């Protein structure tokens, strides 16, 4: 079963102002971190790397062995993992099988895209919530479930989200009306929704 790690990046120094925060990080990754324009995004990128180091280290692997697929998915031979960040939180999921994770801060949901990303049963699930905040939470719950699935498969947002349906009650994903061979986990974490999808 997948294990996940979560931390806040809010207290990290800005790596653009404190080069010591980048110590031990490969040059290519340092460049990715410093490429972000604002401090909050640089901190999130740094926090994601440090959390990944910690998570992989727990299993006896080194973050220095991480490479990136053509789609940008980080890979490490011998173990599967995935990263996500939102607000000021970073998330890392680790598994022996293919895994994807997503964290989203529950805020104003972009309901204007609902017809482009959710199927009728998913839209009904959102609409059944009584309060606006609960509708937003349900939006992001479904979003993280679907995104964790497409990150597990390695497709990312190139996947057709209208061909994928998440069931937040049964914790399943259906692809083109066939139940996907995966385990889905979802939890609320304060103002965040977290989902992890692991290949069976």
C-alpha positions in Angstrom: 0.0 0.0 0.0 1.2 3.5 -0.8 2.6 5.7 1.9 2.3 9.5 1.8 4.3 12.4 3.3 3.0 15.9 3.7 4.7 19.2 4.8 4.2 22.9 4.7 6.7 24.9 2.6 5.7 28.2 4.1 8.5 28.4 6.6 11.3 27.7 4.0 13.6 30.5 3.0 13.4 31.8 -0.5 16.1 29.8 -2.4 16.6 32.9 -4.7 17.8 34.8 -1.6 19.5 32.0 0.3 21.7 29.8 -1.9 22.5 27.5 1.0 19.0 26.0 0.8 20.0 24.4 -2.5 22.9 22.6 -1.1 23.1 19.0 -2.3 20.4 19.4 -5.0 21.5 18.5 -8.6 22.1 21.6 -10.8 19.3 20.7 -13.2 16.8 20.7 -10.3 18.3 23.9 -8.8 17.6 25.6 -12.2 14.0 24.3 -12.1 13.5 25.7 -8.6 14.9 29.1 -9.5 13.0 29.4 -12.7 9.8 30.2 -10.8 9.0 33.9 -10.7 7.6 34.3 -7.3 9.0 33.2 -3.9 6.0 31.1 -2.9 6.5 28.9 -6.0 10.2 28.6 -5.4 9.6 27.5 -1.9 7.1 24.9 -3.0 9.5 23.5 -5.6 12.3 23.4 -3.0 9.9 21.8 -0.4 8.8 19.2 -2.9 12.5 18.2 -3.5 13.3 18.0 0.2 10.2 16.0 1.0 11.0 13.6 -1.9 14.5 13.2 -0.5 13.1 12.4 2.9 10.5 10.0 1.5 12.9 8.1 -0.8 15.5 8.0 1.9 13.1 6.2 4.2 13.1 3.4 1.6 16.9 3.4 1.1 16.8 5.4 -2.2 18.6 8.6 -3.1 16.8 11.6 -4.7 20.0 12.2 -6.7 19.0 9.1 -8.8 15.7 10.7 -9.9 15.3 11.3 -13.7 12.3 12.7 -15.6 10.2 11.0 -18.3 9.3 12.9 -21.5 6.1 14.0 -19.9 8.0 15.4 -16.9 7.1 12.6 -14.4 9.9 12.0 -11.9 11.2 8.5 -11.8 13.6 6.5 -9.6 14.7 2.9 -10.5 13.4 0.4 -7.9 10.6 2.5 -6.4 7.6 4.5 -7.6 6.7 7.9 -6.2 4.8 11.1 -7.2 4.7 14.7 -6.0 2.1 17.4 -5.8 1.8 20.8 -4.2 -0.9 23.4 -3.6 -1.3 26.5 -1.4 1.8 26.1 0.8 1.6 22.3 1.2 3.7 19.7 -0.6 2.8 16.0 -0.9 4.8 12.9 -1.8 3.4 9.4 -2.3 5.6 6.3 -2.4 4.8 2.8 -3.5 6.2 -0.4 -4.9 3.6 0.0 -7.7 2.9 2.9 -10.1 1.4 5.7 -8.0 0.0 9.2 -8.5 -1.0 11.8 -6.0 -2.7 15.2 -5.9 -3.3 17.8 -3.3 -5.5 20.9 -3.8 -6.4 23.7 -1.5 -10.2 24.1 -1.2 -10.9 27.6 -2.4 -13.2 29.1 -5.0 -13.7 26.2 -7.4 -13.5 26.9 -11.1 -17.1 25.8 -11.7 -16.9 27.3 -15.2 -14.9 24.3 -16.4 -17.2 21.7 -14.8 -18.7 20.5 -18.1 -15.2 20.0 -19.5 -13.8 17.8 -16.7 -16.7 16.0 -15.0 -19.3 13.5 -16.1 -23.0 13.6 -15.1 -22.7 11.5 -11.9 -19.7 13.6 -10.8 -21.6 16.8 -11.4 -24.6 15.4 -9.5 -22.3 14.6 -6.5 -21.2 18.2 -6.5 -24.7 19.7 -6.9 -26.0 17.6 -4.0 -23.9 19.5 -1.5 -25.9 22.1 0.4 -23.3 24.8 1.1 -21.1 26.6 -1.4 -17.9 25.5 0.6 -19.1 21.9 0.5 -19.7 22.1 -3.3 -16.1 23.5 -3.7 -14.7 20.7 -1.5 -16.5 18.0 -3.6 -15.2 19.7 -6.7 -11.6 19.4 -5.5 -12.2 15.9 -4.1 -13.2 14.6 -7.5 -10.5 16.7 -9.2 -7.7 15.2 -7.0 -9.1 11.7 -7.6 -9.0 12.1 -11.3 -5.6 13.8 -11.3 -4.0 11.2 -9.1 -5.2 8.6 -11.5 -3.8 10.3 -14.6 -0.6 11.0 -12.8 -0.4 7.3 -11.9 -0.8 6.3 -15.6 1.8 9.0 -16.5 -0.6 10.8 -18.9 -1.1 13.9 -16.9 -3.5 16.5 -18.2 -3.1 15.2 -21.8 -5.7 12.5 -20.8 -9.3 13.0 -21.7 -10.9 13.7 -18.3 -14.4 13.1 -19.7 -13.4 9.5 -20.4 -12.5 9.0 -16.7 -15.0 8.9 -13.9 -14.2 9.0 -10.2 -16.6 7.5 -7.6 -16.0 9.2 -4.2 -18.2 6.7 -2.4 -16.8 3.4 -3.7 -13.3 5.0 -4.2 -13.0 3.6 -7.7 -12.0 5.0 -11.1 -13.8 4.0 -14.3 -12.1 4.5 -17.7 -14.3 4.3 -20.8 -16.9 2.5 -18.6 -14.4 -0.2 -17.4 -13.3 -0.2 -13.7 -9.6 0.7 -13.6 -7.1 -1.6 -11.9 -6.1 0.7 -9.1 -6.6 1.5 -5.4 -7.9 5.0 -4.7 -7.4 6.8 -1.4 -8.9 10.2 -0.5 -8.8 12.3 2.7 -9.5 15.9 3.8 -6.5 17.6 5.4 -7.7 20.9 6.9 -8.4 23.2 3.9 -6.9 20.6 1.5 -8.1 17.5 -0.4 -5.6 14.7 -0.9 -6.0 11.8 -3.3 -3.6 8.9 -4.0 -4.1 6.4 -6.8 -2.0 3.2 -6.8 -1.9 0.5 -9.5 -3.2 -2.9 -8.4 
